Amino acid sequence: MLIDIIHWGERKSMKINPYVRAVDENGEKVLFDTKRGLFYGIDEIGADIWSGIESGLDMDALIILLQQKYADVSKQQLHIDIENFITELKRSKLIKMR
């Protein structure tokens, strides 16, 4: 199994695949993979990460953005959580690295 690791300080940007749509549904964001007909519900933090990706933020910028919103979470923990979420998005083919 190949595991993608995003290293702190990398400047790789993430791009949402063109066949993915995002909608807000009852306070949560729902991602729809139109290519495979799959839906993914994501929570508030996941929605914040998704919005950052939509805005073109890289990993470091996402950490800074979320650190401001979730001040009680350490930078290291935010990095781990963001990295895990992005890895899942990539594994699900919802985003790609460029």
C-alpha positions in Angstrom: 0.0 0.0 0.0 1.3 3.4 -0.9 0.8 6.1 1.7 1.2 9.7 0.7 2.9 11.9 3.2 2.6 15.7 3.1 5.6 17.2 4.8 5.4 20.4 6.8 6.8 23.3 4.8 5.9 21.8 1.4 4.5 24.4 -1.0 2.5 21.9 -3.1 -0.9 23.1 -3.8 -4.0 21.0 -4.0 -6.6 21.0 -6.7 -10.1 19.7 -6.5 -10.9 17.3 -9.3 -13.3 18.7 -11.9 -15.9 16.0 -11.3 -16.3 16.8 -7.6 -19.1 19.1 -6.4 -19.6 20.5 -2.9 -22.9 21.6 -1.4 -24.0 22.8 2.0 -26.6 20.6 3.5 -28.1 21.1 7.0 -25.0 22.9 8.3 -22.6 20.3 6.9 -20.8 20.2 3.6 -21.5 17.2 1.3 -19.0 16.3 -1.5 -20.4 14.6 -4.5 -18.1 12.6 -6.9 -20.1 12.8 -10.1 -17.8 10.4 -11.8 -18.5 7.5 -9.5 -21.8 8.6 -8.0 -20.5 8.8 -4.4 -21.4 11.2 -1.6 -19.1 12.2 1.3 -20.4 14.1 4.3 -17.8 16.2 6.1 -17.9 17.9 9.5 -17.2 21.6 10.3 -13.4 21.2 10.4 -13.4 19.2 7.2 -15.5 21.9 5.6 -13.0 24.5 6.7 -10.2 22.5 5.2 -12.2 22.0 2.0 -12.9 25.7 1.8 -9.2 26.4 2.1 -8.4 24.0 -0.7 -11.1 25.7 -2.8 -9.4 29.0 -2.1 -6.0 27.6 -3.3 -4.3 27.5 0.1 -1.3 25.2 0.7 -0.7 23.1 3.8 1.1 25.8 5.8 -1.7 28.4 5.0 -4.4 25.9 6.0 -2.6 25.3 9.4 -2.4 29.1 10.0 -6.0 29.6 9.0 -7.3 26.8 11.2 -5.0 27.7 14.1 -6.8 31.1 14.3 -10.2 29.5 14.3 -9.3 26.5 16.6 -6.9 28.3 19.0 -7.2 25.5 21.6 -5.6 22.9 19.3 -1.8 22.8 18.9 -0.2 23.5 15.6 1.3 20.0 15.6 -2.2 18.4 16.1 -3.7 20.6 13.4 -1.0 19.5 11.0 -1.7 15.8 11.7 -5.5 16.3 11.4 -5.2 18.3 8.1 -2.6 15.8 6.7 -4.9 12.8 7.5 -7.9 14.5 6.0 -6.0 15.5 2.8 -4.7 12.0 2.5 -8.3 10.7 2.6 -9.4 13.2 0.0 -6.5 12.1 -2.3 -7.2 8.4 -1.6 -10.9 9.0 -2.5 -9.7 10.9 -5.7 -11.5 14.1 -4.7 -8.4 16.2 -4.9 -4.9 15.9 -6.5 -1.6 17.5 -5.7 0.0 19.8 -8.2 
